[in-house]
């Protein structure tokens, strides 16, 4: 960090290059079903097992959720080849983190906070703090950097800093046009690109509906990851074109994220622990109504949970619908 930085640090510019879009052709090109049947495709390639595939991923979360801490840690751990989020193996390789809402001083402070300076930070981990918008040379800059460094991961934090102006397009078309070139770039070079974005303030039944903007954003990417905090904890929900849906409970501990497990399993365990704690502190056996009042939970939910816990031997059902520790 002691070396002099240019007045406007940016990814180097190089001449324009073809981004791999199909060339115009006459007529419609088709292929028969039996040819498709006979074709063997390689398995889906994951950069981070079960979480991040090759292609374009949109990682969205509310402001101050810790998205940038997560992005920094993912890039660092890919560069050194360690498990990501505590337990997910990853591919080791060159990583670029475009922290476009930060500066070198803040990035160094975060790196020191998380990793200390006892060992040399990896040469395969690169940073940028300024970048042209995609339609103003940024896309060409990225492709030329990819050609030179052969990365396996690029993180762009945030979409707002690189998104082209709408230029007469409607909102859906503008959102789709903003991310489609990045999706094609990732596919052309066989790498993972993660774009950091925000969630809208309103909640929804479908986590993808919470992503700020139109469905043009979620439709243009290969995968969507939604980082959301609710009353019972933080959840990372994921959905992709080819990967299986994920719904994981996460915890941010002093700048480092880690996976606790599947959300349903973790939350149920938390609920059962709460029930056992109430029974430990009670002077005698309790019924569902007493338990619901103590926990401020719906009585029917407590009734069903107590039945399950009794079946599993965690609590003992007494006469008159009362429950106690075994």
N, C-alpha and C positions, 0 to 999 in steps of 0.2 A: 504493500500500500504506500511505500515511500516514494515510488517512482512518480514522475509528473504525469498527470492525466491530461488529455486534450480538452480544449474548451468545450467541445460538444462530442463526448465519447459516443461511438456508434459502431455497429458492425460494418466491416469494410465493404465498400461497393465494388462490384465487378460488372462486366458487360452482361446484358440480358441473356437469358438462356431459356430454351423451351422447357416448360414445366411438365411435360409428359402428357399433355392433353391429346386426344386422338385427332389425327389429321382428317380434314373433310373428305368424304367419299360419296360416291353416287349409290343410291339404293340402300336397302336395309340388309345388314350382315346378320345371318342367323346360323344356328348350329342345331343338329338333331338331338333328341332326348337320349338316344342310345350312345351317342358320342359323349354326352355329359355323364352318363352312367359309367362309362369305361374310363373316365378320367380320375386319376388319384391326385387329390390335393394334399399338400402338407398340413399337419395339424396347426391349429391356431397358435401363433407365436405370442407369448407373454413376455413383456419386459419385467413386470412384477407379477408373480404367480397369483392367478385368480383375480387380479385387480386392474392391471394396465396392459393392454395389448398393443401390438404394432398398429399404427394408425393414429387418428386424431381423437383425443379425449378432452371433454369439457369438464373441468372441476369447478363446481359452483358452491358458494357458501355465503352466509350473511357477513356483513362487515364485522371485523374484529373477531372472527371465529377461529383464526389461526391458520388460514389457508396458506399464507406465505411461509409460516413455520413448517407446514407440511411439505410445501414445494421445495424448500431449501433442503430438508432432510431427505426427501426422495432422491433429489439430484446428487447429494453427497454420498448416499449409500449405494447408488448405482455406480458412481465413480470409483468407489473402493470395493464394491462387490459384497456388501453386507446385507443381512435381512432387513427388509423395509417394514416399517410400522410394527417392529418387534418380532414378527414371525413369518414374514413372506419372503422366500428366496427371490433374487432378482438376477437379471443379466448384468454382468460387469462391462462397463464401457465408458466412452466419453460422454459427458453430460454438459449441457449449456443451460444456465438459468438466467433468463432475461428478466431481471427484477426492476421493472420499469417504473415502479412507484417508490423505489429505494435509492440510496446512494452508497458508495463504497464504504464510508465510515459506519453506516448502520449495518451493512452486510457483515463487515468484519466483527462488529460487536456481537451479532447473532451467532456467527461461527465460533467465536471465542466462548460464548455462553454455552453452546451445545457440545463443542468438541475440544475446547482448550487449545493450547499451542505446544503440547508436549511432543507431538509428532508433526511432520510436515504434511500440510494439506495437499490433496492429490493434484497432480498436474493435469489429470483428465477431467477436472471440474473447472468449467469456465463460467465467467459472469459477463453480463452486459447490463448497463443501467439506462441506456438510451438507445432508441431504435426508430427508424422511419416507419411511418404507417405502411401497411402492406401494399397499397396502391401507389405509394410514393417512393418505391425502391426497396422497402423492407422485405418483400417476398424474394426479390433477387438476391438481396444481401444474405438471407437465410440459406438459400440454395447454394450460394458460393461458399458459405461457411461450412455447410454440410459436405460439399465436395472436397474441401481442404482438410477437415478434421474427422470425417466419418463418425459422427456421434451415433449413439443408440437412443438418446433422449434429449429433447429440447422442451423447456418450460417457458411459456410466455405469460408474464404476470404484470398487467391484466389485459383482457380483451379490449377494454376501452382505450388503451394507449396505442393500439395498432389497428383498430377497426377503421376501414375506409369510410369516408363520408357517403351518405345515401345517394347523392347526385340524382335526384328525381325518382329513385326507386321507392316503392312502398316499403313499409317496415319489414314485412316478411322477406321480400326480395333482397333488401339490404342485409338482413341477418344471414340469409343463406349465402349470399355472395361474399360476405366477410370471411366465412370459415371454409367454404368449399375449396379455395386454392390451397389452404393448409392441409386439408384432408388429402388432396391429390399429391401434394408435396411429400407427405408422410408415406403414402402408398408407393410413390415412385422410388423412394430411397429405402423403403423397408425399415423405417424408424418409428419411434413413438414421439408424438408431439402432444403436450398437455397445455391447454389454454385455461387460465384462471379467470373466473367470472363471478358475478354476484347473484344472489337470490332476491326476488321481490319480497316486500314486507309481508304480504298476505300469505297465508298457508293454504295448502290444498291436499286433497285426498291422494293425488298422484304426486310424488316428489318432483317429477320432471316439470309439472305445472308451476312449480315455485321458481324455476329459472327465469331470471329477468330477461325480457325480450319476447320474441315470438317463437313459435315452433320451428321457424327457419333455422334457429341456432341448434336446437337439439336434433333436428332432422339432418343437418349437414355433417354431423360428427359420427365417428364410429362407436363411441362410448360416452356416457354421461355419468359422472359421479357427483352426488349431492351430499354436502356436509351440512348437517342440520342439528340444532340443539333444541331439545324439548325438556319438559319438566323432569323426565326420568333419565336424562343423559344425552350424550352426543351420538348420532348415528351417521354412518356413511352408507348411502344407498347407491347402487350402481346398476346400470342397464346398458346393454350393448347389442350391436348387430349380430354378433356371434357368441359372445361370452355369456355365461349364465348370470342371472340376476344375483346381486349381493345385497345383504342387509346386515351390517356389522355395527356393533357397539364399540366406540372408541373412547380413549381418555387422553387428554393433553396433560403431560406431567413435566412442568418446568421447561417448556419449549420443545418437547419431544412427544410425538403422537405414538400410541400403541393400540393394537387391536385387543379388545377384551374377549371377543367371541361373537357368535351369531346373536343378533339383537334379542330375539325371543328368548333364547336360553339364558342370556345374561340378565334380562329384565325379570324373568320368572324367578331366577335365583335371588335377585335383589328383593323381590316381593316375599319370597319364603323366609329370607333372613329377617325381614321386618316383622313378620308374624311371630317367628321364634323369639325375637327380642321382646315383643310385647308380652308374650306368655312368660318369659323369664322374669319380667318385672311385675307380673300380676300377683296378687295375693292368693288367687285361687283360679279355678277353671273359668274360661270365658266362652260365651256363645258368639255366633256371627255378628249379632247386633252390637255387642260390647266391643268386639274387635274392630268393626267398621267405624265406630265412633272414635276409638283410640287412634286409628290410622287415617281417618277422614277419607275412607274409600267407600264405594257403593256396597251396600250390604250383600247383594246377590253375588257380586264378584268375590267377596270374602268367603261366602258360603261355599262356592264352587272350589275355591282354592283350598279351604280347609278339608273338604272331602278328598281332594287329590293328595294332600299332604298326609291325611290319615291312611289312605291306601298305600302310600309309599313308606309308612312307618315313621314319618317325621313328627307327627303329633298323635295323641291318643284321644279317641272320641269316648266321652263319658255319657252317663244318662242325661236326659233332658237337653240333648243337643249341645252340651258343653264340651270344650276341648282343653287339653292340658299337654304339657310335655310328657313324653313317654317315661 
